[in-house]
Amino acid sequence: MAPLAPGGRLDVDGSSLELMERIAAFIAQNHSSPLRVSDVARRFHVSVRTLQNLFHASCGESPLRALRRYRLVCLHTQLTARPWQSLRQAYDGCGLSGSRADRELFREMYGISIREHQQACCDKRALAPVPPIAHTTLLTYLDSALSA
């Protein structure tokens, strides 16, 4: 694990960045399965707490929220491509349950509800995603992991 920087924050070094890229690739491959934070930690031989510290230092959010955010980006993409499918199918295909937390984060990310996005896509008025929030997201690590 990376050392703590002044103020108690995790100092993300090269090995931590490499680990984040590997974790991001794993999540991208397995996001539709019922992944839990403990599953990811076990897979990469780190404790849940270490994984949480790594995500907070690298992404500015918890692993669970980063996973949910990634799944919602996948949902957005899937509904844009196939808006006529049922929301249940779309949720299942992205590893989501359609919970209140899912719906609230989607609205925070895109400024509209999931159903509004689906309807806009059905009406051929697909809405562009809102620019990313000001912190590094899991998608950043996916981009570097998949382009390497």
Secondary structure by P-SEA (a helix, b strand, c coil): cccccccccccccaaaaaaaaaaaaaaaacccccccaaaaaaaacccaaaaaaaaaaaccccaaaaaaaaaaaaaaaaaaacccccaaaaaaaacccccaaaaaaaaaaccccaaaaaaaaaaccccccccccccccaaaaaaaaaac
